[in-house]
């Protein structure tokens, strides 16, 4: 608690730069930070804090601390968005082509696949350990939903709109009831502990 009070006693410019650095880090690495250690968080945050500091120093000519602080935060957020949206995969591809490293530091191959910006599955089938299979045969039908056509959890779980089902030992598919007049469209959650295989098709 004393450390928190000490932080609050720092000048507004310092607090805003530190906050901008951490906000930038979260935007740049959300979902990609499962292997990050304290040192990774610290120095990645400092990079975005430096960007915020440079931007706020440029805006200091207006003699308005609030404007300078806000500009620093916006600059850090913008830099984080550019890194996450474009530069991260470009730098990774460059390092791979240059044979420096092909590692993306993700824990599993599934993490690497699902977190690629270009990953856009068009069809998904989940085979359960019980032998049952669940399928969504056209993900584009559900792209308008707020959470997207399906959700791939970090733990290996899946949430999908089941259009077809197949019972254990059967090769036949049966159309599933998705729509309910009273409740809407059914989203099915499948825990990772029950999944034997996830198969997806993409146009990538």
Secondary structure, DSSP 8 states (H G I E B T S, - for coil): -HHHHHHHTS-HHHHHHHHHHHHHHHHHHTTS-TT--HHHHHHHHHHHHHHHHHHHHHHGGG--HHHHHHHHHHHHHHHHHHIIIIIHHHHHHHHHHTTS------SSHHHHHHT-TT--EEEEEEEETTS-EEEES-GGGGTTSTT-SEEE-TTS-EEE---EEE-TT----EE---EETTTEE--EEE-GGGEEEEEEEE--
